[in-house]
Structures are given as structure tokens and as C-alpha cells.
Amino acid sequence: MPQYVAALTIVLLLATVLGRVILLRRTGTRAMHFGKVDKTDFLIPPVALFYFYTLFATAFGWPLASADRFFRSTAVAWLGAALCLGGVLVLLLSLVSFGNSFRVGIDVDQPGRLVTTGIFAVSRNPIYVGFFVFLLGQFLVFPS
């Protein structure tokens, strides 16, 4: 069961970011600047797809290259699922605090203002913190 919760958090994470990009586009803000300045951005999708497939395959019993597991613990798996949800919550709070300054990639034409309110008053990079907590949770749920 914690595997399903952790897999759901992947969907929530992606839906949160894409939903924010779509909402900003409706207000006239172009939030997606993926690959405009740094062409190495295009290395991210294949790695992310492999990572997501591996996690979904572990959760739903799809074919994998290896079925070895480091350890099995239901309590640790639930702790990992809670960390996944916590990471998504931190990401959501970051997106709310960003307001209209949110961008995916570097916008050299119209850089946003420096955000120092909300969760940004606690951490300079709360998206990184949230993503780290999310990945730590994923590792605890899917230790293979």
C-alpha cells in the first residue's frame, strides 16, 4: 500500500508543476523556459522517465531489470510515503509563495523579482528541499 501512495505522489508532483505552468500561461506569463539557455536541460527527460518507470514498475509489479531489494520494512515504507507527501507539500507551498515569479528554466528576458516571503523566508531553495525530501521518501518506499 505505501508503494501506491508513493506512486501517487509522483503524479501529484508532476501535476502540481504542470498545473502551475498552465495557470500562469492563462495570465500571460510564460513560465516554461526549458532548454532555451542551457541545452543540457534536454538530458533531464530521459533520466526522469527511466526513474519514474522504475518506481511505477516496483509499485505495480511491471517488468524490471532486477528484483533485488535492500530491505523490506512496512514501517519504513510508510515513513517514506509520509516523506513523499511532505515533499509534495513543500513544493506546493513553494509554488504558492512564488506567485507570478515561478519559471521552469532561466528567463533572461523577464527575470522575476526575488521572493523572500512565505516558505522562502525559511529556506532560500524550498523547491530543492521539497524535492530532496520527496526523493528520500521514494528511496525508503522503493529501496531496490
MINUSE-456126 format. One record per residue: residue in one letter; residue number from 1; y, x, z of N, C-alpha, C in turn. Coordinates in nm, 3 decimals, always signed. Atoms other than C-alpha are relative to their C-alpha. Example, Ala and Ser with C-alpha at 12.3 -4.5 7.8 and 13.67 -1.06 7.14 Angstrom:
REM residues 2
REC rest  nr    n_py    n_px    n_pz   ca_py   ca_px   ca_pz    c_py    c_px    c_pz
REC    A   1  -0.119  +0.089  +0.000  -0.450  +1.230  +0.780  +0.120  +0.090  +0.000
REC    S   2  -0.119  -0.082  -0.006  -0.106  +1.367  +0.714  +0.109  -0.077  +0.073
//
This chain:
REM residues 144
REC rest  nr    n_py    n_px    n_pz   ca_py   ca_px   ca_pz    c_py    c_px    c_pz
REC    M   1  -0.120  +0.080  +0.000  +0.000  +0.000  +0.000  +0.128  +0.085  +0.000
REC    P   2  -0.122  -0.079  +0.004  +0.258  +0.275  +0.075  +0.025  +0.060  -0.139
REC    Q   3  -0.016  -0.051  +0.136  +0.190  +0.407  -0.278  +0.077  -0.099  -0.086
REC    Y   4  -0.071  +0.103  +0.077  +0.311  +0.076  -0.423  +0.147  -0.007  +0.039
REC    V   5  -0.139  +0.001  -0.047  +0.625  +0.082  -0.206  +0.074  +0.121  -0.058
REC    A   6  -0.064  -0.120  +0.054  +0.699  +0.440  -0.315  +0.021  -0.012  -0.151
REC    A   7  -0.017  +0.022  +0.144  +0.642  +0.348  -0.681  +0.114  -0.098  -0.027
REC    L   8  -0.111  +0.095  +0.014  +0.879  +0.054  -0.637  +0.134  +0.069  +0.021
REC    T   9  -0.127  -0.068  -0.024  +1.145  +0.289  -0.500  +0.044  +0.081  -0.124
REC    I  10  -0.036  -0.069  +0.125  +1.130  +0.487  -0.828  +0.071  -0.098  -0.092
REC    V  11  -0.061  +0.103  +0.084  +1.207  +0.167  -1.016  +0.138  -0.037  +0.055
REC    L  12  -0.130  +0.032  -0.062  +1.487  +0.084  -0.767  +0.102  +0.110  -0.024
REC    L  13  -0.089  -0.113  +0.022  +1.635  +0.432  -0.803  +0.056  -0.002  -0.142
REC    L  14  -0.044  +0.003  +0.139  +1.649  +0.413  -1.182  +0.085  -0.124  -0.030
REC    A  15  -0.075  +0.123  +0.024  +1.769  +0.051  -1.183  +0.138  +0.006  +0.063
REC    T  16  -0.130  -0.012  -0.066  +2.049  +0.135  -0.938  +0.096  +0.081  -0.085
REC    V  17  -0.087  -0.085  +0.080  +2.187  +0.416  -1.153  +0.034  -0.068  -0.133
REC    L  18  -0.027  +0.065  +0.129  +2.148  +0.230  -1.483  +0.086  -0.125  +0.017
REC    G  19  -0.083  +0.117  -0.028  +2.296  -0.088  -1.333  +0.145  +0.039  +0.022
REC    R  20  -0.138  -0.048  -0.025  +2.599  +0.108  -1.215  +0.067  +0.044  -0.131
REC    V  21  -0.054  -0.043  +0.130  +2.645  +0.263  -1.562  +0.040  -0.122  -0.083
REC    I  22  -0.029  +0.122  +0.077  +2.629  -0.083  -1.722  +0.122  -0.073  +0.057
REC    L  23  -0.116  +0.066  -0.060  +2.877  -0.233  -1.473  +0.129  +0.074  -0.031
REC    L  24  -0.120  -0.076  +0.032  +3.123  +0.049  -1.532  +0.036  -0.012  -0.147
REC    R  25  -0.028  +0.016  +0.143  +3.086  +0.013  -1.908  +0.072  -0.132  -0.026
REC    R  26  -0.067  +0.130  +0.016  +3.190  -0.353  -1.875  +0.147  +0.006  +0.038
REC    T  27  -0.140  -0.014  -0.040  +3.513  -0.242  -1.707  +0.075  +0.099  -0.089
REC    G  28  -0.065  -0.093  +0.093  +3.584  +0.005  -1.988  -0.014  +0.145  +0.038
REC    T  29  +0.021  -0.138  -0.042  +3.474  +0.319  -1.803  -0.129  +0.052  -0.062
REC    R  30  +0.119  -0.060  +0.061  +3.237  +0.540  -1.997  -0.062  +0.096  +0.101
REC    A  31  +0.060  -0.075  -0.110  +3.009  +0.669  -1.722  -0.112  +0.093  -0.044
REC    M  32  +0.113  -0.081  +0.046  +2.737  +0.832  -1.934  +0.051  +0.113  -0.090
REC    H  33  -0.042  -0.117  +0.076  +2.825  +1.185  -2.049  -0.115  +0.099  -0.008
REC    F  34  +0.122  -0.079  -0.002  +2.471  +1.314  -2.068  -0.007  +0.088  -0.124
REC    G  35  +0.020  -0.093  +0.111  +2.438  +1.626  -2.285  +0.123  +0.034  -0.081
REC    K  36  -0.120  -0.030  +0.077  +2.799  +1.639  -2.403  +0.046  +0.144  +0.020
REC    V  37  -0.048  -0.134  -0.029  +2.894  +1.964  -2.232  -0.115  +0.100  +0.008
REC    D  38  +0.113  -0.091  -0.023  +2.563  +2.117  -2.130  -0.123  -0.054  -0.072
REC    K  39  +0.114  +0.047  +0.080  +2.282  +2.083  -2.387  -0.133  +0.012  +0.075
REC    T  40  +0.124  -0.008  -0.076  +2.021  +2.178  -2.126  -0.030  -0.132  +0.072
REC    D  41  +0.028  +0.133  -0.056  +2.057  +1.818  -1.998  -0.121  -0.063  -0.067
REC    F  42  +0.110  +0.061  +0.074  +1.800  +1.732  -2.264  -0.136  +0.050  +0.046
REC    L  43  +0.126  -0.044  -0.059  +1.534  +1.922  -2.068  -0.043  -0.094  +0.112
REC    I  44  +0.029  +0.086  -0.115  +1.554  +1.665  -1.788  -0.095  -0.115  -0.036
REC    P  45  +0.087  +0.115  +0.026  +1.392  +1.359  -1.960  -0.150  +0.031  -0.010
REC    P  46  +0.145  -0.022  +0.003  +1.053  +1.517  -2.043  -0.058  +0.033  +0.137
REC    V  47  +0.048  -0.035  -0.134  +1.019  +1.663  -1.693  -0.003  -0.126  +0.088
REC    A  48  -0.006  +0.123  -0.079  +1.126  +1.332  -1.534  -0.111  -0.096  -0.040
REC    L  49  +0.108  +0.089  +0.046  +0.882  +1.133  -1.749  -0.136  +0.047  +0.049
REC    F  50  +0.126  -0.055  -0.052  +0.596  +1.365  -1.653  -0.013  -0.027  +0.149
REC    Y  51  +0.000  +0.022  -0.144  +0.691  +1.337  -1.286  -0.027  -0.147  +0.032
REC    F  52  +0.018  +0.143  -0.026  +0.719  +0.957  -1.296  -0.141  -0.045  -0.038
REC    Y  53  +0.136  +0.038  +0.039  +0.389  +0.923  -1.485  -0.099  +0.045  +0.107
REC    T  54  +0.093  -0.051  -0.100  +0.213  +1.142  -1.229  +0.001  -0.086  +0.125
REC    L  55  -0.007  +0.084  -0.120  +0.340  +0.931  -0.939  -0.057  -0.139  -0.023
REC    F  56  +0.055  +0.132  +0.030  +0.262  +0.599  -1.106  -0.151  +0.007  -0.020
REC    A  57  +0.143  -0.016  +0.020  -0.082  +0.729  -1.207  -0.073  +0.011  +0.133
REC    T  58  +0.060  -0.011  -0.132  -0.156  +0.823  -0.848  +0.001  -0.134  +0.072
REC    A  59  -0.012  +0.128  -0.070  -0.034  +0.486  -0.719  -0.093  -0.106  -0.058
REC    F  60  +0.074  +0.109  +0.065  -0.214  +0.269  -0.974  -0.135  +0.041  -0.057
REC    G  61  +0.133  -0.043  +0.043  -0.525  +0.475  -1.049  -0.010  +0.030  -0.149
REC    W  62  +0.004  -0.039  +0.142  -0.429  +0.584  -1.402  -0.058  +0.140  -0.011
REC    P  63  +0.060  -0.134  +0.016  -0.586  +0.899  -1.550  +0.098  +0.113  +0.036
REC    L  64  -0.077  -0.119  -0.038  -0.465  +1.232  -1.408  -0.080  +0.125  -0.036
REC    A  65  +0.069  -0.126  +0.028  -0.546  +1.595  -1.481  -0.084  +0.043  +0.118
REC    S  66  +0.073  -0.039  -0.120  -0.662  +1.645  -1.122  +0.007  -0.113  +0.102
REC    A  67  +0.003  +0.104  -0.102  -0.763  +1.411  -0.843  -0.003  +0.060  +0.140
REC    D  68  -0.001  -0.065  -0.130  -0.742  +1.667  -0.561  +0.120  -0.047  +0.082
REC    R  69  -0.108  +0.040  -0.090  -0.537  +1.567  -0.258  +0.007  +0.101  +0.113
REC    F  70  -0.016  -0.095  -0.110  -0.392  +1.795  +0.008  -0.045  -0.061  +0.132
REC    F  71  +0.037  +0.068  -0.123  -0.435  +1.545  +0.289  +0.012  -0.149  -0.022
REC    R  72  -0.007  +0.146  +0.006  -0.479  +1.174  +0.350  +0.034  -0.051  +0.139
REC    S  73  -0.042  +0.057  -0.127  -0.291  +1.000  +0.626  +0.084  -0.124  -0.029
REC    T  74  -0.074  +0.124  +0.021  -0.177  +0.639  +0.625  +0.134  +0.003  +0.070
REC    A  75  -0.126  -0.006  -0.074  +0.088  +0.702  +0.890  +0.102  +0.088  -0.073
REC    V  76  -0.090  -0.090  +0.073  +0.237  +0.994  +0.694  +0.044  -0.066  -0.130
REC    A  77  -0.035  +0.069  +0.124  +0.225  +0.787  +0.374  +0.107  -0.107  +0.025
REC    W  78  -0.102  +0.100  -0.033  +0.422  +0.506  +0.543  +0.133  +0.066  +0.036
REC    L  79  -0.123  -0.076  -0.028  +0.671  +0.762  +0.675  +0.065  +0.041  -0.132
REC    G  80  -0.052  -0.036  +0.131  +0.707  +0.884  +0.316  +0.063  -0.118  -0.072
REC    A  81  -0.056  +0.120  +0.063  +0.762  +0.529  +0.189  +0.134  -0.036  +0.064
REC    A  82  -0.127  +0.026  -0.067  +1.034  +0.481  +0.453  +0.107  +0.100  -0.044
REC    L  83  -0.095  -0.100  +0.050  +1.198  +0.807  +0.343  +0.044  -0.032  -0.142
REC    C  84  -0.037  +0.039  +0.136  +1.187  +0.687  -0.018  +0.105  -0.110  +0.003
REC    L  85  -0.097  +0.110  -0.011  +1.367  +0.367  +0.079  +0.133  +0.052  +0.057
REC    G  86  -0.122  -0.059  -0.055  +1.615  +0.569  +0.287  +0.077  +0.079  -0.105
REC    G  87  -0.065  -0.074  +0.108  +1.685  +0.796  -0.010  +0.069  -0.091  -0.099
REC    V  88  -0.061  +0.097  +0.092  +1.750  +0.497  -0.235  +0.123  -0.063  +0.066
REC    L  89  -0.114  +0.055  -0.072  +1.981  +0.353  +0.033  +0.119  +0.097  -0.002
REC    V  90  -0.108  -0.100  +0.005  +2.182  +0.678  +0.049  +0.059  +0.006  -0.141
REC    L  91  -0.050  +0.002  +0.138  +2.205  +0.676  -0.332  +0.087  -0.123  -0.025
REC    L  92  -0.076  +0.123  +0.017  +2.324  +0.315  -0.328  +0.135  +0.008  +0.071
REC    L  93  -0.126  -0.018  -0.071  +2.587  +0.393  -0.063  +0.092  +0.098  -0.073
REC    S  94  -0.080  -0.096  +0.077  +2.700  +0.689  -0.275  +0.064  -0.068  -0.120
REC    L  95  -0.054  +0.067  +0.118  +2.742  +0.471  -0.583  +0.111  -0.098  +0.038
REC    V  96  -0.104  +0.091  -0.046  +2.941  +0.216  -0.385  +0.126  +0.079  +0.037
REC    S  97  -0.115  -0.083  -0.039  +3.164  +0.490  -0.240  +0.070  +0.061  -0.120
REC    F  98  -0.059  -0.058  +0.121  +3.218  +0.638  -0.586  +0.105  -0.090  -0.063
REC    G  99  -0.092  +0.092  +0.067  +3.394  +0.326  -0.710  -0.005  +0.023  -0.150
REC    N 100  -0.006  -0.023  +0.144  +3.511  +0.387  -1.067  -0.010  +0.147  -0.037
REC    S 101  +0.008  -0.143  +0.028  +3.475  +0.766  -1.036  -0.140  +0.045  -0.039
REC    F 102  +0.139  -0.037  +0.029  +3.098  +0.759  -1.099  -0.018  +0.040  -0.144
REC    R 103  +0.033  -0.047  +0.134  +2.981  +0.959  -1.402  -0.139  +0.063  +0.002
REC    V 104  +0.125  -0.074  +0.020  +2.645  +1.084  -1.530  +0.034  +0.109  -0.101
REC    G 105  -0.044  -0.110  +0.084  +2.727  +1.426  -1.670  +0.144  +0.036  +0.032
REC    I 106  -0.135  -0.049  -0.025  +3.060  +1.606  -1.685  +0.096  -0.064  -0.099
REC    D 107  -0.102  +0.062  +0.084  +3.359  +1.412  -1.817  +0.123  +0.090  +0.002
REC    V 108  -0.113  -0.092  +0.005  +3.609  +1.678  -1.924  +0.126  -0.070  -0.050
REC    D 109  -0.116  +0.071  +0.054  +3.836  +1.424  -2.097  +0.075  -0.077  +0.108
REC    Q 110  -0.061  +0.082  -0.105  +3.898  +1.195  -1.799  -0.073  +0.023  +0.132
REC    P 111  +0.069  -0.023  -0.128  +3.779  +1.355  -1.474  +0.050  -0.100  +0.104
REC    G 112  -0.035  +0.096  -0.105  +3.772  +1.112  -1.183  +0.064  +0.071  +0.119
REC    R 113  -0.062  -0.056  -0.120  +3.952  +1.160  -0.855  -0.109  +0.046  +0.097
REC    L 114  +0.092  -0.048  -0.102  +3.786  +1.345  -0.567  -0.020  -0.109  +0.104
REC    V 115  +0.032  +0.108  -0.094  +3.610  +1.089  -0.346  -0.027  +0.061  +0.136
REC    T 116  +0.017  -0.051  -0.136  +3.640  +1.156  +0.029  -0.021  -0.112  +0.101
REC    T 117  +0.020  +0.113  -0.090  +3.573  +0.809  +0.173  -0.145  -0.044  -0.004
REC    G 118  +0.138  +0.052  -0.004  +3.256  +0.620  +0.261  -0.097  +0.109  +0.041
REC    I 119  +0.103  -0.099  -0.033  +2.943  +0.831  +0.269  +0.043  +0.141  -0.038
REC    F 120  -0.051  -0.131  +0.037  +3.138  +1.115  +0.105  +0.080  +0.064  +0.114
REC    A 121  -0.065  -0.057  -0.118  +3.320  +1.158  +0.439  -0.102  +0.072  +0.088
REC    V 122  +0.107  -0.061  -0.078  +2.983  +1.257  +0.589  -0.061  +0.119  -0.074
REC    S 123  +0.061  -0.105  +0.082  +2.842  +1.467  +0.303  +0.079  +0.016  -0.130
REC    R 124  -0.071  -0.025  +0.124  +3.010  +1.631  +0.006  -0.086  -0.040  -0.120
REC    N 125  +0.092  +0.033  +0.108  +2.700  +1.562  -0.208  -0.108  -0.098  +0.046
REC    P 126  +0.100  +0.093  -0.053  +2.530  +1.248  -0.076  -0.105  -0.040  -0.102
REC    I 127  +0.103  +0.033  +0.099  +2.351  +1.183  -0.405  -0.112  +0.104  +0.006
REC    Y 128  +0.102  -0.103  -0.014  +2.173  +1.517  -0.370  -0.080  -0.020  +0.128
REC    V 129  +0.069  +0.024  -0.126  +2.092  +1.438  -0.007  -0.098  -0.117  -0.015
REC    G 130  +0.086  +0.116  +0.021  +1.956  +1.095  -0.103  -0.119  +0.032  -0.089
REC    F 131  +0.110  -0.034  +0.091  +1.753  +1.238  -0.390  -0.100  +0.093  +0.069
REC    F 132  +0.091  -0.087  -0.074  +1.610  +1.512  -0.163  -0.087  -0.080  +0.096
REC    V 133  +0.076  +0.085  -0.093  +1.508  +1.254  +0.099  -0.102  -0.082  -0.078
REC    F 134  +0.090  +0.077  +0.087  +1.357  +1.042  -0.181  -0.119  +0.086  -0.043
REC    L 135  +0.110  -0.088  +0.046  +1.155  +1.339  -0.317  -0.091  +0.042  +0.115
REC    L 136  +0.082  -0.032  -0.116  +1.039  +1.437  +0.032  -0.093  -0.117  +0.032
REC    G 137  +0.084  +0.118  -0.022  +0.916  +1.081  +0.081  -0.109  -0.012  -0.104
REC    Q 138  +0.101  +0.006  +0.106  +0.741  +1.089  -0.257  -0.112  +0.100  +0.026
REC    F 139  +0.102  -0.101  -0.030  +0.564  +1.410  -0.157  -0.091  -0.044  +0.113
REC    L 140  +0.084  +0.044  -0.113  +0.444  +1.255  +0.169  -0.092  -0.115  -0.041
REC    V 141  +0.084  +0.110  +0.045  +0.313  +0.946  -0.010  -0.104  +0.048  -0.100
REC    F 142  +0.088  -0.051  +0.107  +0.163  +1.133  -0.308  -0.019  +0.150  +0.014
REC    P 143  +0.009  -0.144  -0.026  +0.055  +1.472  -0.169  -0.087  +0.078  -0.097
REC    S 144  +0.089  -0.073  +0.091  -0.167  +1.562  -0.465  +0.077  +0.088  -0.093
//
